[in-house]
Amino acid sequence: MTDTSHRNILPYVAIGICILALSTSAFFIRFADAPGPVTGFYRMFIATLLMTPLAVYRLFKHRKLNRRNFLFPLFGGMFSGLDLGTWTIALGFTSVANATLLGNTAPLWVALGTTVLFHERLKQKFWTGLFLAMSGSALIVGTDYLLHPRLGVGDTIALFTGIFYAGYYLFTELGRRSLDALTHTWMVGISASFILLILNLLLGNPLTGFSSQTWGIFIATAIVSQLIGYLASSYALGHLPASVVSVTMIGQPVVTAIIAIPLLGEIPGRSQILGGIIALLGIYLVNVSHNKPDDNVGEGTSLKPANTSGTLETRPN
C-alpha cells in the first residue's frame, strides 16, 4: 500500500472507531444512576482533564498562535456542549428512538450549512446518498414515530440536538485546518465542559453524592465515548469535509442496534434490518460522490482559513 493510499484510508478508519465509541454513549447514560446532563458533563470534563498534560505541552511547543486558532474550537465546544446537554435532556421527555432519530438530522443541517456558508456545490449523488442514509436511519430507530408522527417537548429538544451537532461538525472542519486533533479536541472539551456545567447548575442537578459504580461509568464514558470517539472524529474532520463525515456517522444507529442485542436483548426487526441496509447504501453513495473528482463542484470560500505562520501546524493530523 502506498503512502498516499495509507493516508486516504486512515480518516475512514477513524470514522469507524468514532462510530463504535459513540454507539456506547446511550448505554452509559442509561446505566449511570445520575441525571443525563450530569453524565454528559463528567464525560466531557474527565476526558478533557486526561488530555490536559499533553495538550498544554503541545501548546508550549508551538507558540505561534492567533485568535482564529482558539475561536473555532471554542465555538465547536459550545455547540458540542449544547448538543450533548439537550440530547440527554430530551431522553427524559421522549423515547431513545425519537431522540436518536431527530438528533440524526444533523447531516441535513451540515449539508445546508456547507452550501450556504462555504458555498460548496454538493453533487446530486451526495443528496441521493443523504436521503437514503437518513431514510435508513428513520427505519432503524423511528418506525413508531413515522407511523404516528407527533412533536412533543422532548422531540423538539431532540431536533435542536441535531442542529447543535451540525454546528460542532462545521466548526471542527474549520478548526482542524490549523490545529492538530488532540489540541482541537482538548479546546472543544474545555468549552463544552463549561456549557454543561452551567446547564446543570441551571437545572439544579447534583454534581456529587454518586455511587462508586456511577463514578466508574463516568470514567468509562469519558474514555470511550469522549476521548476515543471525539479524537477519532476530530482526526477524520481534518481530512474529510463535514458533509461526508456527518452522513457517514449515520452508521452509528446501525452499530447501536447491533450492540443492543447482547446488552439489552433487543433483537432488530425486519424494518430495522432493511433500514440498516438502506443507510449503508446511502453512506456509500455520499463517500463515492466525495472521492470522484468533479470539475463543476466549487472549492469553497474565504471562510476556509489559510495555513499561515500563525497556525499551530501547517498539516494537522
C-alpha positions in Angstrom: 0.0 0.0 0.0 1.4 3.4 -1.0 1.8 6.2 1.5 -1.0 8.2 -0.3 -3.5 5.3 -0.1 -2.5 4.8 3.5 -3.3 8.5 4.3 -6.6 8.2 2.4 -7.9 5.2 4.3 -6.9 6.5 7.8 -9.8 9.0 8.0 -12.3 6.2 7.3 -10.7 4.0 10.0 -11.1 7.0 12.4 -14.8 7.3 11.5 -15.2 3.6 12.2 -13.6 3.9 15.6 -15.7 7.0 16.3 -18.9 5.2 15.4 -18.0 2.3 17.7 -17.1 4.6 20.5 -20.2 6.9 20.3 -22.5 4.0 19.9 -21.9 3.2 23.6 -23.0 6.6 24.7 -26.7 5.9 25.2 -25.9 2.7 27.2 -23.6 4.6 29.6 -26.4 7.2 30.1 -28.9 4.5 30.8 -26.7 2.6 33.2 -25.5 5.6 35.2 -27.5 6.4 38.3 -27.4 10.2 37.6 -29.2 12.8 35.5 -28.3 12.6 31.8 -26.8 16.1 31.7 -24.6 15.2 34.7 -23.3 12.1 32.9 -22.6 14.3 29.9 -20.7 16.8 32.0 -18.4 14.3 33.6 -17.9 12.5 30.3 -16.6 15.8 28.8 -14.8 17.1 31.9 -12.9 13.9 32.8 -11.8 13.4 29.2 -10.6 17.0 28.9 -8.7 16.6 32.2 -6.9 13.5 30.9 -5.8 15.3 27.7 -4.6 18.4 29.6 -0.9 17.5 30.2 -0.2 16.5 26.6 -2.3 19.4 25.2 -0.5 22.0 27.3 2.8 20.6 26.3 1.9 20.9 22.6 0.7 24.5 23.1 4.0 25.5 24.7 5.9 23.7 22.0 4.1 25.5 19.2 3.9 29.1 20.5 2.8 30.8 17.2 -0.9 31.0 17.7 -3.5 33.5 16.5 -7.0 34.3 17.7 -8.6 32.2 15.0 -6.9 29.1 16.3 -8.9 29.4 19.6 -12.1 30.8 18.1 -13.2 27.8 16.0 -12.7 25.1 18.7 -14.3 27.2 21.4 -17.4 27.7 19.2 -17.2 24.0 18.3 -17.2 23.1 22.0 -20.1 25.4 22.7 -22.2 23.6 20.1 -20.9 20.2 21.3 -21.9 21.0 24.9 -25.4 22.2 23.8 -25.7 19.1 21.7 -24.8 16.7 24.5 -26.9 18.6 27.0 -30.1 18.9 25.0 -29.8 15.2 23.9 -29.6 14.0 27.5 -32.5 16.2 28.5 -34.6 15.0 25.5 -34.1 11.4 26.7 -36.1 12.4 29.8 -39.1 13.5 27.8 -39.2 11.2 24.7 -38.1 7.8 23.7 -34.5 6.9 22.9 -35.7 6.1 19.3 -37.3 9.5 18.8 -34.3 11.3 20.3 -31.8 9.4 18.1 -33.9 9.9 15.0 -34.3 13.6 15.4 -30.7 14.0 16.5 -29.7 12.3 13.3 -31.0 15.2 11.3 -27.5 16.8 11.8 -26.2 15.7 8.3 -29.1 17.7 6.7 -28.1 20.9 8.6 -24.4 20.3 7.9 -25.2 20.0 4.1 -27.2 23.2 4.2 -24.5 24.9 6.2 -21.8 23.8 3.8 -23.9 25.1 0.9 -24.7 28.4 2.4 -21.6 29.2 4.4 -18.9 27.5 2.4 -20.6 27.9 -1.0 -19.8 24.3 -1.8 -21.9 22.8 -4.6 -22.6 19.3 -3.4 -23.2 16.7 -6.1 -26.5 15.0 -6.9 -25.1 11.7 -5.8 -24.4 13.3 -2.4 -28.0 14.4 -2.0 -29.3 11.0 -3.1 -27.0 9.3 -0.6 -28.0 11.7 2.2 -31.7 11.0 1.5 -31.1 7.2 1.6 -28.9 7.4 4.8 -31.5 9.5 6.7 -34.4 7.3 5.5 -32.5 4.2 6.6 -31.8 5.8 10.0 -35.5 6.6 10.3 -36.4 2.9 9.7 -33.8 1.8 12.3 -34.9 3.9 15.2 -38.1 5.7 14.3 -40.7 3.4 12.8 -43.2 4.2 15.5 -42.6 8.0 15.0 -43.1 7.7 11.3 -46.4 5.8 11.8 -47.7 8.2 14.5 -45.9 11.5 13.9 -46.0 13.9 16.8 -43.7 16.7 18.1 -43.8 17.0 21.8 -41.4 18.9 24.1 -38.8 16.1 24.1 -39.0 15.7 20.3 -38.5 19.5 19.8 -35.4 19.5 22.1 -34.0 16.5 20.2 -34.5 18.3 16.9 -32.3 21.2 18.3 -29.8 18.5 19.2 -29.3 17.8 15.5 -28.8 21.5 14.8 -26.2 21.9 17.6 -24.4 18.7 16.4 -24.2 20.2 12.9 -22.6 23.3 14.4 -19.9 21.1 16.0 -19.2 19.4 12.7 -18.9 22.7 10.8 -16.7 24.5 13.3 -14.5 21.4 13.8 -13.9 21.2 10.0 -12.7 24.9 10.1 -10.7 24.5 13.3 -8.9 21.4 12.2 -7.3 23.3 9.3 -5.0 25.0 11.8 -4.9 22.7 14.9 -4.0 19.1 15.4 -6.6 16.6 16.5 -5.5 16.4 20.2 -5.3 20.2 20.8 -8.5 20.9 19.0 -10.4 18.2 20.9 -9.0 19.5 24.2 -10.1 23.1 23.4 -13.6 21.8 22.4 -13.7 19.9 25.7 -12.9 23.0 27.8 -15.7 25.0 26.1 -18.2 22.1 26.2 -17.5 21.3 29.9 -18.2 25.0 30.8 -21.5 24.9 28.9 -22.6 21.6 30.5 -21.6 22.9 34.0 -23.8 26.0 33.6 -26.6 23.8 32.2 -26.5 21.5 35.2 -26.4 24.4 37.7 -29.4 26.0 36.0 -31.3 22.7 36.1 -30.3 22.2 39.8 -28.8 18.8 39.2 -26.5 17.4 41.9 -22.8 17.0 40.9 -21.7 14.8 43.9 -23.0 12.0 46.1 -23.0 9.2 43.4 -22.1 5.6 44.0 -18.7 4.2 43.0 -20.4 2.3 40.2 -21.8 5.5 38.7 -18.4 7.2 39.0 -16.9 4.2 37.2 -19.5 4.8 34.4 -18.5 8.5 34.3 -14.8 7.5 33.8 -15.7 4.8 31.2 -17.8 7.1 29.1 -15.2 9.8 29.3 -12.5 7.4 27.9 -14.6 5.5 25.4 -17.3 8.0 24.2 -15.4 11.2 24.5 -11.6 10.6 24.5 -11.6 7.9 21.8 -14.8 9.0 20.0 -14.1 12.7 19.7 -10.4 12.3 18.9 -11.3 10.0 16.1 -14.0 12.4 14.9 -11.6 15.3 15.0 -8.9 13.4 13.1 -11.4 12.5 10.4 -12.7 16.1 10.1 -9.1 17.2 9.5 -9.0 15.1 6.3 -12.7 14.9 5.1 -15.4 17.5 4.8 -18.1 17.8 7.5 -20.8 16.9 4.9 -19.2 13.5 4.3 -18.3 12.7 8.0 -21.7 13.7 9.3 -23.5 11.4 6.9 -21.1 8.5 7.5 -21.8 8.9 11.2 -25.4 7.8 10.5 -23.9 4.3 10.7 -24.0 4.9 14.5 -27.6 3.7 14.9 -26.7 0.6 13.0 -23.9 -0.3 15.4 -26.1 0.7 18.4 -28.8 -1.7 17.3 -26.2 -4.5 17.0 -24.7 -3.7 20.4 -28.2 -3.7 22.0 -28.7 -7.4 21.1 -26.3 -8.8 23.7 -26.6 -5.9 26.2 -30.3 -5.3 26.2 -31.7 -8.4 24.4 -33.3 -6.1 21.8 -33.5 -8.1 18.5 -33.8 -5.8 15.4 -36.9 -6.3 13.4 -37.2 -6.5 9.6 -37.7 -2.8 9.2 -34.5 -2.1 11.2 -32.5 -4.6 9.1 -33.9 -3.0 5.9 -33.1 0.4 7.3 -29.5 -0.6 8.1 -29.0 -1.8 4.5 -30.5 1.4 3.1 -28.5 3.6 5.4 -25.2 1.9 4.5 -26.1 2.3 0.8 -26.6 6.0 1.3 -23.3 6.3 3.2 -21.6 4.6 0.3 -23.0 7.0 -2.2 -22.0 10.0 -0.2 -18.4 8.8 0.1 -18.3 7.9 -3.6 -19.5 11.4 -4.5 -16.7 12.9 -2.5 -13.9 10.7 -3.8 -14.8 11.2 -7.5 -13.5 14.4 -8.9 -16.0 16.9 -10.5 -14.9 20.0 -12.3 -18.3 21.6 -11.7 -18.0 21.4 -7.9 -16.8 24.6 -6.2 -13.8 24.6 -3.9 -15.3 26.6 -1.0 -15.0 30.2 0.1 -13.0 32.6 2.1 -14.3 31.0 5.3 -11.6 28.4 4.9 -8.7 29.8 6.9 -5.3 29.8 5.2 -2.4 27.9 6.8 -0.1 30.8 7.8 2.9 31.1 10.0 0.4 31.9 12.8 -1.1 28.4 13.0 -0.1 25.6 15.2 0.6 23.2 12.4 0.6 23.5 8.7 -0.7 20.0 8.2 -2.6 18.9 11.3 -3.1 15.2 11.9 
